[in-house]
Amino acid sequence: MHSAWLKGLTGPAKEQRKEEILRHRNAFDDLKEVLEKNYRKKASIRDYGEPGWEHRQIAANEYNAVLDDLLKLLSLTKVK
């Protein structure tokens, strides 16, 4: 489970929040599946001779990073 779910919580409040999040596991798994199927990573930009290719590559990198962050947040398995 990503630490963002429990940020700022301690003791019983933290444990209660963990249980609450785990009760929504099926919804998170379904959402993760939808994201993986419908929001694929953007391909690298290879047209280096075109003006502005750097900006398109940056945008693709940022999109991919956000998608990875969302998938990590929805994954409730223990991080190793």
N, C-alpha and C positions, 0 to 999 in steps of 0.2 A: 504494500500500500504506500502510495506516495505521501511524503511528509506534509505536503500542502493541506491534506485533509485534516491533519491534527495540529496544525500550527497554532501556538498560543494556548493550547489546552494542557492541563495536567491532572493527575490523579483520576478520580471517578469520572470527571467530565470527559477526559481523553478516552477512557474505556467505553463510556456510553456512546461517544461519537464513532469509535471503531465499530461497535455493534450496529449502529445506525447505518453506517456506510456499507457494511457487509450484507445487511438486509436488502440493499439495492443492487447486489451483485449481478442478478439476472438482467436488470435494465442496463447496467454498465457494459456487460458482455454484449448485449444486443446493439448498443450504441457503437461500441468498438467495432463490431462486425460491419455495421452500416458504413462507418468511416473508412474501414479498410477496403470495402467493395466499391464505394462511390467517390472517394477522394484519394486518388492515387498520387504518388509522388510525381513531381514535375521532372522531366528529363533535363539533363545538362544542356546548356546552350553551346553549340559548336560553330556557329557562324561568326567567327572572330573578325571577319572583314566587314561586317555590317555595323553601321554606327549604332551605338547604344547597347551593344551586346552585353557589356559589363553590367548594365542596369537590369537587363532581363535575367542574367545569371544570378545576380544578387536577389532579385524577386523570387526566383525559383528556389534558391537556397533557403530563404526566409520562410517560404510556404512549406517546404519540406521539414524545416526545423519545428514549425508550429504544429504540423501534423504529428510529428514524432512526440512532441511534448503532450499533446492531447491524448495520444494512445498510451503513453506512460502513465498519465494521470488516471485514465480509466482502468488500467491494469491493477488489480487488487492483489496480485501475487507479491510475495516478499522479494525485495530487491536484494541481489547478492553482491 
